[in-house]
Amino acid sequence: MLRIKNRKIALVSHDAGGAEILSSWAKNNFNNKFCFVLQGPAIRIFKKKIGDIEISNLLDAIEHSEIVICGTSWESDLEKNAIIISKLNFKKVISFIDHWVNYIERFKLENIINLPDEIWVGDRYALKIAEELFNNIEIKLVVNPYFSDLISEINNNKTHSNYKYKNGVVLYVCEPIREHALKQYGNENFWGYTEEEALIFFMKNLKSIDINVNKIILRPHPSEKHDKYNWVLSKYKNVEIVSNNTLIEQILNSEIIVGCESMAMVVGLLAKKRVISSIPFGGKKCGLPQNEIEHLQNLITRMS
């Protein structure tokens, strides 16, 4: 894990993915003095891992810090503004990319790409993508602190009495695909499918995954309203919507993890689970590069 010692650091985060990584990094680097600039889901995630923290405004945090480390977001322009302001104030700014898709869009504000001084990535897949897209910028491969925490949590839960693995349970991890496409491109069907279409595609093709499904648990994305998927309950049987359990608990107690291209699917791989992408025919190719992920389209084609 890349460590920085005895520095004044502003940590800037909004979306859940980046917040998970930055909060895990901060937890393991507390020999620095931090200013936390947090909005949205990041507030809950940081407070859960680190405890009661004081949240600063962006301008003050940058002014009083030597280094600025950001996540990346699609819901907010917070981190993009942090890059711009940091550079105007001659402060080193670093972005930690938490996923494997939409790299350019993570830095685009009003059609202008504003890159940090340095990009951190947590695995060889992300390194390859970043190196192909970004020239004349330092890109560092570092240990993903969130994944390190997850592996420890997975191992601890497997030996805990509350771990009760159940055959035939499918965990479906949801994503706000339509909202993301509409915000970024002004077209909710930009990627050729929506989250509702992907979910229906999966439900209609359950036989293709070749197990006896006893229960399907839907886990809304942290940015989604809990009742967003209530329509599923009246349309299909043996479906529950659960978001109050931890992601690790839900993954460990499921046989298969299904989603479109959610980070939670990669967490499923870390837990040695079978993982399937439910992107329907006509949709974009799944952006997750892990070869272990199966694709529902392929499973359907093989059966036909």
Secondary structure, 3 states (H helix, E strand, C coil): CCCCCCCEEEEEECCHHHHHHHHHHHHCCCCCEEEEEECCHHHHHHHHHHCCCCECCHHHHHHCCCEEEECCCCCCCHHHHHHHHHHHCCCEEEEECCCCCCCCHHHEECCEECCCCEEEECCHHHHHHHHHHCCCCEEEECCCHHHHHHHHHHHHHHCCCCCCCCCCEEEEECCCHHHHHHHHHCCCCCCCCCHHHHHHHHHHCHHHHCCCCCEEEEECCCCCCHHHHHHHHHHCCCEEECCCCCHHHHHHCCCEEEECCCHHHHHHHHCCCEEEECCCCCCCCCCCCCCCCEEHHHHHHHHC
